[in-house]
């Protein structure tokens, strides 16, 4: 978990300018990532995409879409790596009422393990980069022209 959080923060720092975040945000912000039960060993890392998306959401002021779940590990350059437990994660998302799941492209084949009635009731977005994850997970930024026109 610690490595996932560090990779996520490093990715956000490297993309700050492109994401519209002050490049030196980390100098004036104290960021603490707390994952309850995070010290309990897992089969492998899979929270990088989610942690990076959460950090981007916070720092950009753009909420994560409420109907979206995601999984995947990231590299320092923002590439999304495959993870295990796709069937269990998709079933848990379905039970929670989630209708869209963002998954690593290399996990596409793992959906075969998910029952067809579940697969057909959900939307799956396969990604290779964090930029793609953010585009699908975050609520779009307000249109500046529309904001000015309504003022």
N, CA, C and O atoms as a GROMACS GRO file, in nm:
protein
  604
    1UNK      N    1   0.082  -0.120   0.000
    1UNK     CA    2   0.000   0.000   0.000
    1UNK      C    3   0.087   0.126   0.000
    1UNK      O    4   0.060   0.222  -0.072
    2UNK      N    5   0.191   0.123   0.082
    2UNK     CA    6   0.278   0.240   0.092
    2UNK      C    7   0.340   0.271  -0.045
    2UNK      O    8   0.348   0.387  -0.086
    3UNK      N    9   0.385   0.166  -0.115
    3UNK     CA   10   0.443   0.187  -0.246
    3UNK      C   11   0.341   0.241  -0.346
    3UNK      O   12   0.373   0.326  -0.429
    4UNK      N   13   0.218   0.192  -0.338
    4UNK     CA   14   0.112   0.241  -0.426
    4UNK      C   15   0.088   0.390  -0.403
    4UNK      O   16   0.074   0.467  -0.498
    5UNK      N   17   0.083   0.429  -0.276
    5UNK     CA   18   0.062   0.570  -0.242
    5UNK      C   19   0.178   0.656  -0.288
    5UNK      O   20   0.157   0.767  -0.339
    6UNK      N   21   0.300   0.607  -0.271
    6UNK     CA   22   0.416   0.684  -0.314
    6UNK      C   23   0.419   0.700  -0.467
    6UNK      O   24   0.449   0.808  -0.518
    7UNK      N   25   0.388   0.593  -0.538
    7UNK     CA   26   0.384   0.600  -0.684
    7UNK      C   27   0.276   0.697  -0.730
    7UNK      O   28   0.296   0.774  -0.824
    8UNK      N   29   0.161   0.693  -0.664
    8UNK     CA   30   0.050   0.782  -0.700
    8UNK      C   31   0.090   0.928  -0.679
    8UNK      O   32   0.067   1.012  -0.767
    9UNK      N   33   0.148   0.959  -0.565
    9UNK     CA   34   0.190   1.096  -0.537
    9UNK      C   35   0.298   1.141  -0.634
    9UNK      O   36   0.295   1.255  -0.682
   10UNK      N   37   0.393   1.054  -0.665
   10UNK     CA   38   0.499   1.089  -0.761
   10UNK      C   39   0.439   1.116  -0.898
   10UNK      O   40   0.482   1.209  -0.967
   11UNK      N   41   0.342   1.036  -0.939
   11UNK     CA   42   0.278   1.059  -1.068
   11UNK      C   43   0.209   1.195  -1.070
   11UNK      O   44   0.226   1.271  -1.165
   12UNK      N   45   0.131   1.226  -0.967
   12UNK     CA   46   0.059   1.354  -0.961
   12UNK      C   47   0.159   1.469  -0.963
   12UNK      O   48   0.137   1.568  -1.034
   13UNK      N   49   0.266   1.458  -0.888
   13UNK     CA   50   0.368   1.565  -0.889
   13UNK      C   51   0.427   1.583  -1.028
   13UNK      O   52   0.451   1.697  -1.070
   14UNK      N   53   0.451   1.474  -1.100
   14UNK     CA   54   0.512   1.485  -1.233
   14UNK      C   55   0.415   1.543  -1.336
   14UNK      O   56   0.459   1.598  -1.437
   15UNK      N   57   0.285   1.532  -1.312
   15UNK     CA   58   0.184   1.580  -1.406
   15UNK      C   59   0.112   1.705  -1.355
   15UNK      O   60   0.016   1.751  -1.419
   16UNK      N   61   0.155   1.760  -1.244
   16UNK     CA   62   0.083   1.872  -1.181
   16UNK      C   63   0.049   1.982  -1.281
   16UNK      O   64  -0.067   2.023  -1.291
   17UNK      N   65   0.145   2.029  -1.354
   17UNK     CA   66   0.122   2.140  -1.446
   17UNK      C   67   0.016   2.103  -1.550
   17UNK      O   68  -0.075   2.182  -1.577
   18UNK      N   69   0.026   1.985  -1.609
   18UNK     CA   70  -0.070   1.940  -1.710
   18UNK      C   71  -0.209   1.921  -1.652
   18UNK      O   72  -0.308   1.931  -1.724
   19UNK      N   73  -0.218   1.892  -1.521
   19UNK     CA   74  -0.347   1.871  -1.457
   19UNK      C   75  -0.407   1.999  -1.401
   19UNK      O   76  -0.518   1.998  -1.346
   20UNK      N   77  -0.336   2.108  -1.416
   20UNK     CA   78  -0.386   2.236  -1.364
   20UNK      C   79  -0.367   2.250  -1.214
   20UNK      O   80  -0.440   2.323  -1.148
   21UNK      N   81  -0.269   2.179  -1.162
   21UNK     CA   82  -0.236   2.184  -1.019
   21UNK      C   83  -0.108   2.264  -1.005
   21UNK      O   84  -0.016   2.250  -1.086
   22UNK      N   85  -0.100   2.348  -0.903
   22UNK     CA   86   0.022   2.425  -0.881
   22UNK      C   87   0.141   2.328  -0.873
   22UNK      O   88   0.137   2.234  -0.794
   23UNK      N   89   0.245   2.350  -0.953
   23UNK     CA   90   0.358   2.258  -0.956
   23UNK      C   91   0.426   2.239  -0.819
   23UNK      O   92   0.491   2.137  -0.796
   24UNK      N   93   0.412   2.336  -0.732
   24UNK     CA   94   0.476   2.326  -0.601
   24UNK      C   95   0.375   2.298  -0.490
   24UNK      O   96   0.398   2.332  -0.374
   25UNK      N   97   0.260   2.236  -0.526
   25UNK     CA   98   0.154   2.212  -0.428
   25UNK      C   99   0.204   2.139  -0.304
   25UNK      O  100   0.156   2.164  -0.194
   26UNK      N  101   0.298   2.050  -0.323
   26UNK     CA  102   0.347   1.968  -0.211
   26UNK      C  103   0.431   2.048  -0.111
   26UNK      O  104   0.457   2.000  -0.001
   27UNK      N  105   0.472   2.169  -0.150
   27UNK     CA  106   0.549   2.253  -0.057
   27UNK      C  107   0.459   2.324   0.043
   27UNK      O  108   0.501   2.359   0.152
   28UNK      N  109   0.333   2.346   0.003
   28UNK     CA  110   0.242   2.417   0.092
   28UNK      C  111   0.127   2.330   0.143
   28UNK      O  112   0.043   2.376   0.220
   29UNK      N  113   0.125   2.205   0.101
   29UNK     CA  114   0.018   2.114   0.144
   29UNK      C  115   0.080   1.994   0.214
   29UNK      O  116   0.180   1.938   0.170
   30UNK      N  117   0.018   1.955   0.322
   30UNK     CA  118   0.061   1.837   0.394
   30UNK      C  119  -0.034   1.725   0.357
   30UNK      O  120  -0.151   1.725   0.397
   31UNK      N  121   0.014   1.629   0.281
   31UNK     CA  122  -0.071   1.520   0.233
   31UNK      C  123  -0.041   1.395   0.314
   31UNK      O  124   0.072   1.348   0.320
   32UNK      N  125  -0.145   1.343   0.376
   32UNK     CA  126  -0.134   1.219   0.452
   32UNK      C  127  -0.238   1.122   0.396
   32UNK      O  128  -0.357   1.154   0.393
   33UNK      N  129  -0.193   1.007   0.353
   33UNK     CA  130  -0.283   0.906   0.298
   33UNK      C  131  -0.298   0.798   0.403
   33UNK      O  132  -0.201   0.730   0.439
   34UNK      N  133  -0.420   0.782   0.451
   34UNK     CA  134  -0.448   0.681   0.553
   34UNK      C  135  -0.539   0.575   0.492
   34UNK      O  136  -0.647   0.606   0.443
   35UNK      N  137  -0.495   0.451   0.496
   35UNK     CA  138  -0.575   0.341   0.445
   35UNK      C  139  -0.606   0.249   0.562
   35UNK      O  140  -0.520   0.173   0.605
   36UNK      N  141  -0.727   0.254   0.612
   36UNK     CA  142  -0.762   0.163   0.722
   36UNK      C  143  -0.734   0.018   0.683
   36UNK      O  144  -0.768  -0.025   0.573
   37UNK      N  145  -0.675  -0.055   0.771
   37UNK     CA  146  -0.637  -0.195   0.748
   37UNK      C  147  -0.536  -0.208   0.635
   37UNK      O  148  -0.521  -0.316   0.578
   38UNK      N  149  -0.468  -0.100   0.603
   38UNK     CA  150  -0.369  -0.104   0.495
   38UNK      C  151  -0.249  -0.190   0.527
   38UNK      O  152  -0.179  -0.235   0.436
   39UNK      N  153  -0.223  -0.214   0.654
   39UNK     CA  154  -0.109  -0.295   0.694
   39UNK      C  155  -0.138  -0.444   0.682
   39UNK      O  156  -0.046  -0.526   0.692
   40UNK      N  157  -0.264  -0.479   0.662
   40UNK     CA  158  -0.297  -0.621   0.644
   40UNK      C  159  -0.244  -0.664   0.507
   40UNK      O  160  -0.278  -0.603   0.406
   41UNK      N  161  -0.162  -0.768   0.504
   41UNK     CA  162  -0.105  -0.811   0.375
   41UNK      C  163  -0.212  -0.845   0.272
   41UNK      O  164  -0.315  -0.905   0.305
   42UNK      N  165  -0.188  -0.806   0.148
   42UNK     CA  166  -0.277  -0.834   0.037
   42UNK      C  167  -0.202  -0.926  -0.060
   42UNK      O  168  -0.081  -0.943  -0.049
   43UNK      N  169  -0.274  -0.985  -0.155
   43UNK     CA  170  -0.210  -1.070  -0.254
   43UNK      C  171  -0.118  -0.991  -0.346
   43UNK      O  172  -0.027  -1.047  -0.406
   44UNK      N  173  -0.141  -0.863  -0.358
   44UNK     CA  174  -0.058  -0.779  -0.443
   44UNK      C  175  -0.111  -0.639  -0.446
   44UNK      O  176  -0.223  -0.614  -0.402
   45UNK      N  177  -0.032  -0.546  -0.496
   45UNK     CA  178  -0.078  -0.407  -0.501
   45UNK      C  179  -0.184  -0.389  -0.610
   45UNK      O  180  -0.175  -0.447  -0.718
   46UNK      N  181  -0.285  -0.308  -0.580
   46UNK     CA  182  -0.385  -0.280  -0.682
   46UNK      C  183  -0.453  -0.146  -0.659
   46UNK      O  184  -0.555  -0.117  -0.722
   47UNK      N  185  -0.398  -0.065  -0.570
   47UNK     CA  186  -0.465   0.060  -0.534
   47UNK      C  187  -0.405   0.184  -0.600
   47UNK      O  188  -0.454   0.294  -0.577
   48UNK      N  189  -0.303   0.170  -0.678
   48UNK     CA  190  -0.236   0.286  -0.736
   48UNK      C  191  -0.327   0.376  -0.817
   48UNK      O  192  -0.324   0.498  -0.801
   49UNK      N  193  -0.408   0.317  -0.905
   49UNK     CA  194  -0.500   0.396  -0.988
   49UNK      C  195  -0.599   0.472  -0.900
   49UNK      O  196  -0.626   0.589  -0.922
   50UNK      N  197  -0.651   0.403  -0.799
   50UNK     CA  198  -0.751   0.464  -0.711
   50UNK      C  199  -0.691   0.576  -0.627
   50UNK      O  200  -0.752   0.682  -0.611
   51UNK      N  201  -0.572   0.553  -0.573
   51UNK     CA  202  -0.508   0.656  -0.491
   51UNK      C  203  -0.472   0.777  -0.576
   51UNK      O  204  -0.495   0.891  -0.535
   52UNK      N  205  -0.416   0.754  -0.695
   52UNK     CA  206  -0.379   0.866  -0.784
   52UNK      C  207  -0.504   0.944  -0.825
   52UNK      O  208  -0.501   1.067  -0.832
   53UNK      N  209  -0.613   0.873  -0.853
   53UNK     CA  210  -0.737   0.940  -0.890
   53UNK      C  211  -0.790   1.023  -0.774
   53UNK      O  212  -0.836   1.135  -0.794
   54UNK      N  213  -0.783   0.970  -0.654
   54UNK     CA  214  -0.828   1.044  -0.535
   54UNK      C  215  -0.746   1.170  -0.514
   54UNK      O  216  -0.801   1.276  -0.485
   55UNK      N  217  -0.614   1.158  -0.527
   55UNK     CA  218  -0.527   1.276  -0.510
   55UNK      C  219  -0.557   1.381  -0.617
   55UNK      O  220  -0.567   1.500  -0.587
   56UNK      N  221  -0.570   1.336  -0.742
   56UNK     CA  222  -0.601   1.430  -0.850
   56UNK      C  223  -0.734   1.499  -0.825
   56UNK      O  224  -0.747   1.620  -0.844
   57UNK      N  225  -0.833   1.422  -0.782
   57UNK     CA  226  -0.965   1.479  -0.752
   57UNK      C  227  -0.954   1.588  -0.646
   57UNK      O  228  -1.009   1.697  -0.662
   58UNK      N  229  -0.885   1.558  -0.540
   58UNK     CA  230  -0.868   1.654  -0.430
   58UNK      C  231  -0.797   1.780  -0.477
   58UNK      O  232  -0.843   1.892  -0.452
   59UNK      N  233  -0.685   1.763  -0.545
   59UNK     CA  234  -0.601   1.877  -0.583
   59UNK      C  235  -0.659   1.958  -0.699
   59UNK      O  236  -0.631   2.077  -0.712
   60UNK      N  237  -0.739   1.893  -0.784
   60UNK     CA  238  -0.800   1.962  -0.897
   60UNK      C  239  -0.938   2.018  -0.862
   60UNK      O  240  -0.993   2.100  -0.937
   61UNK      N  241  -0.993   1.975  -0.750
   61UNK     CA  242  -1.128   2.019  -0.713
   61UNK      C  243  -1.234   1.961  -0.802
   61UNK      O  244  -1.339   2.022  -0.822
   62UNK      N  245  -1.210   1.842  -0.857
   62UNK     CA  246  -1.305   1.773  -0.944
   62UNK      C  247  -1.344   1.640  -0.881
   62UNK      O  248  -1.257   1.555  -0.863
   63UNK      N  249  -1.469   1.621  -0.846
   63UNK     CA  250  -1.509   1.495  -0.782
   63UNK      C  251  -1.496   1.374  -0.874
   63UNK      O  252  -1.498   1.387  -0.996
   64UNK      N  253  -1.484   1.259  -0.812
   64UNK     CA  254  -1.487   1.132  -0.885
   64UNK      C  255  -1.635   1.099  -0.909
   64UNK      O  256  -1.719   1.118  -0.821
   65UNK      N  257  -1.665   1.049  -1.026
   65UNK     CA  258  -1.803   1.010  -1.058
   65UNK      C  259  -1.850   0.907  -0.955
   65UNK      O  260  -1.776   0.814  -0.922
   66UNK      N  261  -1.971   0.922  -0.903
   66UNK     CA  262  -2.017   0.834  -0.795
   66UNK      C  263  -2.050   0.691  -0.837
   66UNK      O  264  -2.064   0.603  -0.752
   67UNK      N  265  -2.062   0.667  -0.967
   67UNK     CA  266  -2.099   0.534  -1.015
   67UNK      C  267  -1.980   0.452  -1.064
   67UNK      O  268  -1.998   0.349  -1.129
   68UNK      N  269  -1.857   0.499  -1.034
   68UNK     CA  270  -1.737   0.438  -1.088
   68UNK      C  271  -1.654   0.370  -0.979
   68UNK      O  272  -1.635   0.424  -0.870
   69UNK      N  273  -1.605   0.250  -1.012
   69UNK     CA  274  -1.506   0.181  -0.931
   69UNK      C  275  -1.384   0.160  -1.020
   69UNK      O  276  -1.395   0.164  -1.143
   70UNK      N  277  -1.269   0.138  -0.959
   70UNK     CA  278  -1.147   0.122  -1.040
   70UNK      C  279  -1.046   0.038  -0.965
   70UNK      O  280  -1.050   0.026  -0.843
   71UNK      N  281  -0.956  -0.019  -1.040
   71UNK     CA  282  -0.844  -0.092  -0.983
   71UNK      C  283  -0.730  -0.088  -1.083
   71UNK      O  284  -0.750  -0.062  -1.201
   72UNK      N  285  -0.611  -0.113  -1.035
   72UNK     CA  286  -0.492  -0.115  -1.119
   72UNK      C  287  -0.375  -0.055  -1.043
   72UNK      O  288  -0.392   0.029  -0.955
   73UNK      N  289  -0.259  -0.100  -1.077
   73UNK     CA  290  -0.137  -0.044  -1.018
   73UNK      C  291  -0.074   0.046  -1.122
   73UNK      O  292  -0.092   0.026  -1.242
   74UNK      N  293   0.000   0.146  -1.076
   74UNK     CA  294   0.062   0.239  -1.172
   74UNK      C  295   0.213   0.241  -1.155
   74UNK      O  296   0.268   0.213  -1.048
   75UNK      N  297   0.278   0.277  -1.264
   75UNK     CA  298   0.422   0.300  -1.260
   75UNK      C  299   0.443   0.449  -1.232
   75UNK      O  300   0.348   0.527  -1.234
   76UNK      N  301   0.566   0.486  -1.207
   76UNK     CA  302   0.597   0.627  -1.182
   76UNK      C  303   0.565   0.715  -1.302
   76UNK      O  304   0.544   0.835  -1.287
   77UNK      N  305   0.560   0.657  -1.420
   77UNK     CA  306   0.528   0.734  -1.542
   77UNK      C  307   0.381   0.729  -1.579
   77UNK      O  308   0.341   0.783  -1.682
   78UNK      N  309   0.299   0.665  -1.494
   78UNK     CA  310   0.155   0.666  -1.517
   78UNK      C  311   0.103   0.553  -1.602
   78UNK      O  312  -0.013   0.558  -1.645
   79UNK      N  313   0.184   0.451  -1.630
   79UNK     CA  314   0.134   0.334  -1.702
   79UNK      C  315   0.054   0.249  -1.603
   79UNK      O  316   0.091   0.238  -1.487
   80UNK      N  317  -0.055   0.191  -1.649
   80UNK     CA  318  -0.141   0.110  -1.563
   80UNK      C  319  -0.107  -0.037  -1.583
   80UNK      O  320  -0.108  -0.089  -1.695
   81UNK      N  321  -0.078  -0.103  -1.472
   81UNK     CA  322  -0.038  -0.243  -1.474
   81UNK      C  323  -0.154  -0.333  -1.429
   81UNK      O  324  -0.240  -0.289  -1.353
   82UNK      N  325  -0.156  -0.458  -1.477
   82UNK     CA  326  -0.264  -0.550  -1.440
   82UNK      C  327  -0.256  -0.590  -1.293
   82UNK      O  328  -0.151  -0.582  -1.230
   83UNK      N  329  -0.369  -0.634  -1.241
   83UNK     CA  330  -0.380  -0.676  -1.100
   83UNK      C  331  -0.458  -0.807  -1.093
   83UNK      O  332  -0.514  -0.853  -1.193
   84UNK      N  333  -0.460  -0.866  -0.976
   84UNK     CA  334  -0.534  -0.989  -0.954
   84UNK      C  335  -0.671  -0.961  -0.895
   84UNK      O  336  -0.703  -0.847  -0.860
   85UNK      N  337  -0.750  -1.066  -0.884
   85UNK     CA  338  -0.879  -1.057  -0.817
   85UNK      C  339  -0.987  -0.981  -0.891
   85UNK      O  340  -1.077  -0.925  -0.828
   86UNK      N  341  -0.979  -0.978  -1.023
   86UNK     CA  342  -1.077  -0.900  -1.101
   86UNK      C  343  -1.219  -0.949  -1.078
   86UNK      O  344  -1.309  -0.867  -1.056
   87UNK      N  345  -1.242  -1.078  -1.081
   87UNK     CA  346  -1.378  -1.130  -1.061
   87UNK      C  347  -1.436  -1.082  -0.928
   87UNK      O  348  -1.548  -1.032  -0.924
   88UNK      N  349  -1.360  -1.096  -0.821
   88UNK     CA  350  -1.406  -1.056  -0.689
   88UNK      C  351  -1.432  -0.906  -0.681
   88UNK      O  352  -1.529  -0.863  -0.620
   89UNK      N  353  -1.346  -0.828  -0.743
   89UNK     CA  354  -1.362  -0.682  -0.740
   89UNK      C  355  -1.485  -0.638  -0.820
   89UNK      O  356  -1.558  -0.549  -0.777
   90UNK      N  357  -1.507  -0.700  -0.936
   90UNK     CA  358  -1.624  -0.666  -1.017
   90UNK      C  359  -1.752  -0.706  -0.944
   90UNK      O  360  -1.849  -0.630  -0.942
   91UNK      N  361  -1.754  -0.824  -0.884
   91UNK     CA  362  -1.873  -0.867  -0.810
   91UNK      C  363  -1.900  -0.775  -0.692
   91UNK      O  364  -2.016  -0.743  -0.664
   92UNK      N  365  -1.796  -0.731  -0.622
   92UNK     CA  366  -1.814  -0.638  -0.510
   92UNK      C  367  -1.869  -0.504  -0.559
   92UNK      O  368  -1.957  -0.446  -0.496
   93UNK      N  369  -1.817  -0.456  -0.672
   93UNK     CA  370  -1.867  -0.330  -0.729
   93UNK      C  371  -2.014  -0.344  -0.766
   93UNK      O  372  -2.094  -0.254  -0.738
   94UNK      N  373  -2.050  -0.454  -0.826
   94UNK     CA  374  -2.189  -0.478  -0.864
   94UNK      C  375  -2.280  -0.479  -0.741
   94UNK      O  376  -2.387  -0.418  -0.742
   95UNK      N  377  -2.237  -0.549  -0.636
   95UNK     CA  378  -2.317  -0.553  -0.511
   95UNK      C  379  -2.334  -0.414  -0.452
   95UNK      O  380  -2.436  -0.386  -0.388
   96UNK      N  381  -2.236  -0.327  -0.472
   96UNK     CA  382  -2.242  -0.191  -0.418
   96UNK      C  383  -2.322  -0.096  -0.507
   96UNK      O  384  -2.335   0.022  -0.474
   97UNK      N  385  -2.374  -0.144  -0.619
   97UNK     CA  386  -2.454  -0.060  -0.707
   97UNK      C  387  -2.373   0.018  -0.809
   97UNK      O  388  -2.426   0.109  -0.873
   98UNK      N  389  -2.248  -0.014  -0.824
   98UNK     CA  390  -2.161   0.051  -0.923
   98UNK      C  391  -2.196  -0.002  -1.061
   98UNK      O  392  -2.218  -0.122  -1.078
   99UNK      N  393  -2.200   0.086  -1.160
   99UNK     CA  394  -2.230   0.038  -1.294
   99UNK      C  395  -2.115   0.053  -1.394
   99UNK      O  396  -2.124   0.005  -1.507
  100UNK      N  397  -2.007   0.119  -1.353
  100UNK     CA  398  -1.892   0.137  -1.440
  100UNK      C  399  -1.766   0.100  -1.363
  100UNK      O  400  -1.744   0.145  -1.251
  101UNK      N  401  -1.682   0.016  -1.426
  101UNK     CA  402  -1.557  -0.026  -1.362
  101UNK      C  403  -1.442   0.003  -1.458
  101UNK      O  404  -1.444  -0.038  -1.574
  102UNK      N  405  -1.343   0.073  -1.407
  102UNK     CA  406  -1.222   0.104  -1.483
  102UNK      C  407  -1.118  -0.002  -1.448
  102UNK      O  408  -1.084  -0.022  -1.331
  103UNK      N  409  -1.068  -0.070  -1.552
  103UNK     CA  410  -0.975  -0.181  -1.533
  103UNK      C  411  -0.853  -0.166  -1.623
  103UNK      O  412  -0.860  -0.102  -1.728
  104UNK      N  413  -0.740  -0.224  -1.582
  104UNK     CA  414  -0.624  -0.225  -1.671
  104UNK      C  415  -0.655  -0.302  -1.800
  104UNK      O  416  -0.721  -0.406  -1.796
  105UNK      N  417  -0.607  -0.252  -1.911
  105UNK     CA  418  -0.628  -0.318  -2.041
  105UNK      C  419  -0.583  -0.463  -2.035
  105UNK      O  420  -0.648  -0.551  -2.092
  106UNK      N  421  -0.473  -0.489  -1.969
  106UNK     CA  422  -0.418  -0.625  -1.964
  106UNK      C  423  -0.502  -0.719  -1.877
  106UNK      O  424  -0.472  -0.838  -1.870
  107UNK      N  425  -0.605  -0.668  -1.810
  107UNK     CA  426  -0.697  -0.753  -1.734
  107UNK      C  427  -0.825  -0.784  -1.811
  107UNK      O  428  -0.915  -0.847  -1.757
  108UNK      N  429  -0.834  -0.742  -1.936
  108UNK     CA  430  -0.956  -0.763  -2.015
  108UNK      C  431  -0.996  -0.911  -2.017
  108UNK      O  432  -1.114  -0.944  -2.002
  109UNK      N  433  -0.899  -0.998  -2.034
  109UNK     CA  434  -0.927  -1.142  -2.042
  109UNK      C  435  -0.988  -1.197  -1.913
  109UNK      O  436  -1.057  -1.298  -1.916
  110UNK      N  437  -0.962  -1.132  -1.799
  110UNK     CA  438  -1.012  -1.179  -1.670
  110UNK      C  439  -1.162  -1.162  -1.655
  110UNK      O  440  -1.221  -1.221  -1.565
  111UNK      N  441  -1.224  -1.082  -1.740
  111UNK     CA  442  -1.370  -1.065  -1.731
  111UNK      C  443  -1.445  -1.192  -1.770
  111UNK      O  444  -1.562  -1.208  -1.738
  112UNK      N  445  -1.376  -1.283  -1.839
  112UNK     CA  446  -1.439  -1.410  -1.876
  112UNK      C  447  -1.484  -1.487  -1.751
  112UNK      O  448  -1.577  -1.567  -1.759
  113UNK      N  449  -1.419  -1.461  -1.637
  113UNK     CA  450  -1.453  -1.530  -1.512
  113UNK      C  451  -1.576  -1.471  -1.444
  113UNK      O  452  -1.631  -1.531  -1.352
  114UNK      N  453  -1.620  -1.354  -1.489
  114UNK     CA  454  -1.736  -1.287  -1.430
  114UNK      C  455  -1.862  -1.339  -1.500
  114UNK      O  456  -1.867  -1.343  -1.622
  115UNK      N  457  -1.965  -1.378  -1.424
  115UNK     CA  458  -2.088  -1.426  -1.487
  115UNK      C  459  -2.144  -1.327  -1.590
  115UNK      O  460  -2.140  -1.205  -1.569
  116UNK      N  461  -2.194  -1.381  -1.699
  116UNK     CA  462  -2.245  -1.299  -1.810
  116UNK      C  463  -2.353  -1.201  -1.765
  116UNK      O  464  -2.355  -1.087  -1.812
  117UNK      N  465  -2.444  -1.242  -1.675
  117UNK     CA  466  -2.551  -1.151  -1.632
  117UNK      C  467  -2.496  -1.029  -1.558
  117UNK      O  468  -2.556  -0.922  -1.562
  118UNK      N  469  -2.382  -1.045  -1.492
  118UNK     CA  470  -2.317  -0.932  -1.425
  118UNK      C  471  -2.246  -0.845  -1.530
  118UNK      O  472  -2.260  -0.723  -1.530
  119UNK      N  473  -2.171  -0.910  -1.619
  119UNK     CA  474  -2.098  -0.836  -1.723
  119UNK      C  475  -2.192  -0.753  -1.808
  119UNK      O  476  -2.161  -0.639  -1.842
  120UNK      N  477  -2.306  -0.810  -1.843
  120UNK     CA  478  -2.397  -0.738  -1.933
  120UNK      C  479  -2.469  -0.622  -1.864
  120UNK      O  480  -2.525  -0.536  -1.931
  121UNK      N  481  -2.467  -0.619  -1.731
  121UNK     CA  482  -2.534  -0.510  -1.660
  121UNK      C  483  -2.438  -0.398  -1.620
  121UNK      O  484  -2.478  -0.300  -1.558
  122UNK      N  485  -2.312  -0.413  -1.658
  122UNK     CA  486  -2.212  -0.313  -1.620
  122UNK      C  487  -2.136  -0.265  -1.743
  122UNK      O  488  -2.136  -0.328  -1.848
  123UNK      N  489  -2.070  -0.151  -1.726
  123UNK     CA  490  -1.985  -0.095  -1.832
  123UNK      C  491  -1.841  -0.108  -1.786
  123UNK      O  492  -1.810  -0.076  -1.671
  124UNK      N  493  -1.753  -0.154  -1.874
  124UNK     CA  494  -1.612  -0.169  -1.840
  124UNK      C  495  -1.529  -0.080  -1.930
  124UNK      O  496  -1.546  -0.078  -2.052
  125UNK      N  497  -1.439  -0.005  -1.866
  125UNK     CA  498  -1.350   0.085  -1.939
  125UNK      C  499  -1.208   0.032  -1.916
  125UNK      O  500  -1.162   0.022  -1.803
  126UNK      N  501  -1.141  -0.003  -2.026
  126UNK     CA  502  -1.006  -0.059  -2.016
  126UNK      C  503  -0.904   0.050  -2.048
  126UNK      O  504  -0.914   0.118  -2.150
  127UNK      N  505  -0.807   0.064  -1.959
  127UNK     CA  506  -0.711   0.174  -1.970
  127UNK      C  507  -0.568   0.122  -1.970
  127UNK      O  508  -0.538   0.014  -1.920
  128UNK      N  509  -0.481   0.204  -2.026
  128UNK     CA  510  -0.338   0.175  -2.024
  128UNK      C  511  -0.260   0.282  -1.950
  128UNK      O  512  -0.145   0.260  -1.911
  129UNK      N  513  -0.322   0.399  -1.930
  129UNK     CA  514  -0.252   0.509  -1.864
  129UNK      C  515  -0.340   0.577  -1.760
  129UNK      O  516  -0.463   0.567  -1.765
  130UNK      N  517  -0.276   0.646  -1.668
  130UNK     CA  518  -0.350   0.723  -1.568
  130UNK      C  519  -0.426   0.838  -1.632
  130UNK      O  520  -0.532   0.875  -1.583
  131UNK      N  521  -0.374   0.894  -1.738
  131UNK     CA  522  -0.446   1.002  -1.807
  131UNK      C  523  -0.584   0.952  -1.852
  131UNK      O  524  -0.683   1.024  -1.841
  132UNK      N  525  -0.590   0.829  -1.902
  132UNK     CA  526  -0.718   0.770  -1.941
  132UNK      C  527  -0.808   0.749  -1.818
  132UNK      O  528  -0.928   0.775  -1.823
  133UNK      N  529  -0.748   0.701  -1.709
  133UNK     CA  530  -0.825   0.679  -1.587
  133UNK      C  531  -0.890   0.808  -1.541
  133UNK      O  532  -1.009   0.811  -1.509
  134UNK      N  533  -0.813   0.916  -1.537
  134UNK     CA  534  -0.866   1.044  -1.491
  134UNK      C  535  -0.976   1.095  -1.584
  134UNK      O  536  -1.075   1.152  -1.538
  135UNK      N  537  -0.958   1.076  -1.714
  135UNK     CA  538  -1.059   1.121  -1.809
  135UNK      C  539  -1.193   1.051  -1.787
  135UNK      O  540  -1.299   1.112  -1.807
  136UNK      N  541  -1.190   0.925  -1.748
  136UNK     CA  542  -1.314   0.849  -1.728
  136UNK      C  543  -1.368   0.860  -1.586
  136UNK      O  544  -1.489   0.848  -1.565
  137UNK      N  545  -1.281   0.882  -1.488
  137UNK     CA  546  -1.324   0.878  -1.348
  137UNK      C  547  -1.371   1.012  -1.293
  137UNK      O  548  -1.462   1.016  -1.211
  138UNK      N  549  -1.311   1.121  -1.338
  138UNK     CA  550  -1.342   1.252  -1.280
  138UNK      C  551  -1.459   1.320  -1.352
  138UNK      O  552  -1.474   1.309  -1.473
  139UNK      N  553  -1.539   1.390  -1.274
  139UNK     CA  554  -1.644   1.474  -1.331
  139UNK      C  555  -1.576   1.580  -1.416
  139UNK      O  556  -1.476   1.636  -1.373
  140UNK      N  557  -1.627   1.609  -1.534
  140UNK     CA  558  -1.561   1.709  -1.620
  140UNK      C  559  -1.547   1.844  -1.549
  140UNK      O  560  -1.630   1.883  -1.467
  141UNK      N  561  -1.440   1.912  -1.584
  141UNK     CA  562  -1.418   2.047  -1.530
  141UNK      C  563  -1.528   2.138  -1.582
  141UNK      O  564  -1.573   2.123  -1.695
  142UNK      N  565  -1.571   2.234  -1.500
  142UNK     CA  566  -1.672   2.328  -1.547
  142UNK      C  567  -1.621   2.405  -1.668
  142UNK      O  568  -1.504   2.441  -1.676
  143UNK      N  569  -1.709   2.428  -1.761
  143UNK     CA  570  -1.675   2.506  -1.880
  143UNK      C  571  -1.664   2.652  -1.839
  143UNK      O  572  -1.761   2.712  -1.794
  144UNK      N  573  -1.545   2.710  -1.854
  144UNK     CA  574  -1.521   2.849  -1.810
  144UNK      C  575  -1.614   2.948  -1.881
  144UNK      O  576  -1.662   3.043  -1.820
  145UNK      N  577  -1.638   2.926  -2.011
  145UNK     CA  578  -1.724   3.018  -2.085
  145UNK      C  579  -1.866   3.014  -2.031
  145UNK      O  580  -1.932   3.117  -2.020
  146UNK      N  581  -1.914   2.894  -1.997
  146UNK     CA  582  -2.050   2.880  -1.943
  146UNK      C  583  -2.060   2.949  -1.808
  146UNK      O  584  -2.162   3.010  -1.776
  147UNK      N  585  -1.954   2.939  -1.728
  147UNK     CA  586  -1.954   3.004  -1.596
  147UNK      C  587  -1.957   3.156  -1.611
  147UNK      O  588  -2.029   3.224  -1.538
  148UNK      N  589  -1.880   3.209  -1.705
  148UNK     CA  590  -1.877   3.353  -1.727
  148UNK      C  591  -2.012   3.401  -1.779
  148UNK      O  592  -2.061   3.506  -1.737
  149UNK      N  593  -2.073   3.326  -1.870
  149UNK     CA  594  -2.201   3.364  -1.928
  149UNK      C  595  -2.313   3.364  -1.824
  149UNK      O  596  -2.407   3.444  -1.833
  150UNK      N  597  -2.303   3.276  -1.725
  150UNK     CA  598  -2.410   3.270  -1.625
  150UNK      C  599  -2.388   3.371  -1.512
  150UNK      O  600  -2.476   3.387  -1.428
  151UNK      N  601  -2.276   3.438  -1.509
  151UNK     CA  602  -2.247   3.533  -1.400
  151UNK      C  603  -2.315   3.666  -1.421
  151UNK      O  604  -2.301   3.757  -1.339
   0.00000   0.00000   0.00000
